[in-house]
Amino acid sequence: MATPDPLPLPDFVSWPIFPFVGDLQVREVQPRRAEDHPRDGEPGGSPCRACAAPDAEYLWVDDRWRVTPPLRPSAGSVACT
């Protein structure tokens, strides 16, 4: 069986700000899995932490949504004084 031609690299690898040097190759595409790993909250997966948490841990809750604060401030956050 003949080896297929390698996939071409994207144009951005030639940009002056591209941080890597040397020979780059596109990795061979792997075959699809028969099934995905079960997601959290699905049968066979881990319990869903968001669903198990009480409403008091959320900023706002309704029948479809639960809003949480960020785990830590983002770089754009400003403290009010």
C-alpha positions as CSV (number, residue, x, y, z in Angstrom):
1,M,0.0,0.0,0.0
2,A,1.4,3.4,-1.0
3,T,2.0,6.0,1.7
4,P,-0.4,8.9,1.1
5,D,1.0,12.4,0.6
6,P,1.3,14.3,3.9
7,L,-1.3,17.0,4.6
8,P,-0.1,20.5,3.9
9,L,0.7,22.8,6.8
10,P,-1.4,25.9,7.4
11,D,-0.2,29.2,6.2
12,F,0.3,30.6,9.7
13,V,3.4,28.4,10.3
14,S,5.3,30.8,8.1
15,W,4.3,34.0,10.0
16,P,7.2,35.7,11.8
17,I,5.4,35.4,15.1
18,F,4.9,31.6,14.8
19,P,6.8,30.3,17.9
20,F,8.1,27.0,16.6
21,V,11.1,26.1,14.3
22,G,12.2,22.9,12.6
23,D,10.3,20.3,10.7
24,L,6.6,20.2,11.4
25,Q,4.3,17.5,10.2
26,V,0.5,17.1,10.4
27,R,-0.4,14.1,12.4
28,E,-2.2,11.2,10.7
29,V,-6.0,11.3,11.3
30,Q,-6.9,8.4,13.6
31,P,-10.0,6.3,12.8
32,R,-13.2,7.2,14.6
33,R,-14.1,5.3,17.8
34,A,-17.1,3.1,17.8
35,E,-18.5,5.0,20.8
36,D,-17.6,8.2,22.7
37,H,-16.7,8.0,26.3
38,P,-19.8,8.6,28.5
39,R,-20.2,12.2,29.5
40,D,-20.7,13.3,33.1
41,G,-24.3,12.7,34.0
42,E,-24.9,10.0,31.4
43,P,-25.2,6.3,32.2
44,G,-21.8,4.9,32.7
45,G,-20.2,8.4,33.2
46,S,-19.4,10.3,36.4
47,P,-22.2,11.9,38.3
48,C,-23.0,15.4,37.2
49,R,-21.5,17.8,39.8
50,A,-23.6,20.7,38.5
51,C,-26.8,18.8,38.9
52,A,-25.9,17.5,42.3
53,A,-25.0,20.9,43.7
54,P,-27.8,22.8,45.7
55,D,-29.4,25.9,44.2
56,A,-27.7,28.0,47.0
57,E,-24.3,27.5,45.2
58,Y,-25.6,29.4,42.1
59,L,-26.0,33.1,41.5
60,W,-29.3,32.6,39.6
61,V,-31.4,29.5,38.9
62,D,-34.6,28.8,36.9
63,D,-36.2,25.7,35.3
64,R,-33.4,25.4,32.6
65,W,-30.4,27.4,33.7
66,R,-28.0,27.7,36.7
67,V,-25.5,30.5,36.7
68,T,-22.3,30.3,38.7
69,P,-19.6,32.9,39.4
70,P,-16.2,32.3,37.9
71,L,-13.9,30.1,40.0
72,R,-11.3,32.9,40.1
73,P,-11.3,36.5,38.8
74,S,-10.4,36.9,35.2
75,A,-7.7,39.2,34.0
76,G,-10.3,41.8,33.0
77,S,-12.0,41.9,36.4
78,V,-11.7,45.1,38.4
79,A,-12.3,45.3,42.1
80,C,-14.7,47.9,43.2
81,T,-13.7,50.1,46.1
